[in-house]
């Protein structure tokens, strides 16, 4: 069975992307060898190639020294950013394996599920990650309980809304003449 042209192009894209990721690892390894041989190598690279910034070189050095898993360096989801701060072995493991997350309102205190790192939202990242590592389920339970004890921030909303040339008051309000003038100016600008 012959692949459709679009399927073939998708495969070519994926293969090129994989080669690019592996080239990042090679570049990191080469950079570390250069730095180890000549500590001024980074400065020389930046002088000869001004488009390469110090941040880029630091990323490649982290890749070459096995502090940053090369497959994560192009990804930017909240969970990925947190995983990049973890030990290298955890970066490698959880870049492909789902990680355990305790359910806040599960059947019991051990009810959990496993999620791919890319699927975590910022609140879940705060629960699952502690500093530079992944929390155990017991540590996640303790973190959840600690969060329950903290006072929740109440968002202050305006006592009115302006929409379609009208002001709708949601609660009793006392306004000064300057407040009224400001509201009239806002209403006419909408």
Buried (B, 14 or more C-beta within 10 A) or exposed (E): EEEEEEEEEEEEEEEEEEEEBEEBBEBBBEBBEBBEEEEEBBEEBBEEEEEBEEEBBEBBBBBBBBBBBBBBBEBEBBBBBBBBEBEEEBBBBBBEEEBBBBBBEEEEEEEBEEBBBEEBEEEBBBBBBBEEEBBEBEBBBBBBEEEEEEEEEEEEEEEBEBEEEEBEEEEEEEEEEEEEEEBEEEBEEE
